[in-house]
Amino acid sequence: MMAMVLLLAALATATPPSPQEGALAWGSAVAMPGQRVHGYLPVPDGPGGPASIPVTVVRGSRPGPVVAVMAGIHGSEYVPILAVQRLAARLNPAELSGTVVLVHIANVPAFLHRTVYYGPTDWKNLNRVFPGSATGTLSERMAHVLTQEIFGRVDASVDVHCGDANEALLPYTAYIANAPDLKVSERSRAMALAFGVETVKARWADFTGPTRYTTDTAVSRGIPAIGVELGGEGRTPKADISRVEEGLVRVLRALGVVPGGPPPPVRSRFVTYSETVSSPVHGLFTLGVRVGQRVAAGAPLGVIRDAFGRTLAVPGAPFAGEVLYAVTTPPISPGEPLVSLGITSSRAPESPPPPPAAAPRVLLNHVYVVLDAEHFEALRGSEFFLREFAEVDAGLPAFRPIQATDQRLYVRGQDTYLELLGPENPFKEPVGKVGVGLSVEQEGELKRLVPHLKRTLGERIGESKAQWTFEGRGQVPWYDAIHGETSERDASLALWVSEYHPGFFQALYPERPWDAHDVSRRAFLGPRFKPERLLRDITGLTLELSPERAAILTRELVAMGYRQTSAPGDVLTLEGGGVRWSLRESSRPRGLLEMTFSLTRVKQGPRVVPLKGGARLDFSADSPDARWVLVGP
């Protein structure tokens, strides 16, 4: 406690007083000592039009630091805007030592248009574009003006936020713990503690590129700075407004601007690590937790449904922690925040903690499709397909050459492969059936994936083990696999996730040395890959499924890290792991419609290779890409 008192006392004298003689101007607000004046910071004209930022300058009658207090960086965060308005009226120039520059509404366009997060003209988040640009979009020009007129001219800065109009929030202050000058971090931490809320968040900024955020921009210039978060959901309770106002007065007192000496310390706890769970899809979000609640790792945080009420995703907690803020209104888009979790400690962190283990990365391994006789025979008899397009064989263990009677063709890429089955295939799979095999790349990740999928899919997870018999070695473990209950019984589409055994590779390629933990796709396919052929990998699938199966597949893919990249509509596009899925719904689904590939080079010669029944291979004229059209429109 005594150490904190000393730190706060030192803060008041850490910054040398700014000159107090003559007029000081921030835009049209021109103040002499002992004056309170209002005015506007002009934002230059450009794309989106000009703008003006309302400011009040309260200049004390005695020398002291220049302190900036900003509100309205996000236009729908109303508690800070009203609190700063009250603070401007409360501060008495005759009692102040130094100058307080109050930015009432930093983002007037967003405020007037009631937009959440983003500016209405460029759809950019003002608190993600600092230090801005004098010739950029409107948000970038506003950031540039604030960088020059505020962070270029003050001795300390407080940026006040709250939960946006769609967010509930646990009150906290935040500071940068790794400023280039660590003394700036110490002074920033003292300001964060002085504000007087229990929770203080330590942030670790990246100073290798644009600073993006207000506080990062300030501390990168040697200015102590904090962020404040208090209030939210578009509400303006008097208690919240008063709490922000009093917290700001406490900070100004700690800085020596307002008389009265350092404020009494408040018992604090520190957020040492935080992470925001974002939405993978468009939809309607129903929050399942409350602000301040402690949740276990993997606990469901809510449910995202589509416009028809079908569940698309059940986001889970990436680690055990406390809910810092959460979205409380239904509309949600990919990449937007849902819930922020934090890990707390009674002590301020001295270094960034290692992040909790990330969810396993799930990648496309291979696709199988059962073709009708005409289409299958066209491919099996195509010299181009077998000799130029890809390395094609009849399967393990020797990757034997294709025979005239084979009902299986294995088309090998670098990391992915395609399995083509004829109508008389030994698995007795029906024509039109599609199977998609995903896989993990690190040993043990499949086991970590099981509880995550059980929670997010809400169904039984089947588990299986496969072996392969090698001459002279007997049966060798091949892979372990998991699949949802739907894939087990669905007649049109099967989906599973596997993990190879490294011992299988050692048996398959006995002459090659293998890392005992290497279970990657390339460990399997790498020795068979021939870059002189065209095919490199599968990059996309277009599927037409029943509405029920499409919804389940979406939920399965989202649970494994894929994100929606299309606007809501008849075609749902999900991307992840270098693969793009396009899903269509139909009461009479036709299964796999198209597949796209990356190539080792641009194909020379004819761009279209016709197959039977209207199917064809299309090749790009200017990029190493191809498309296999299985079913016409």
Disulfide bonds with the S-S distance in Angstrom:
none
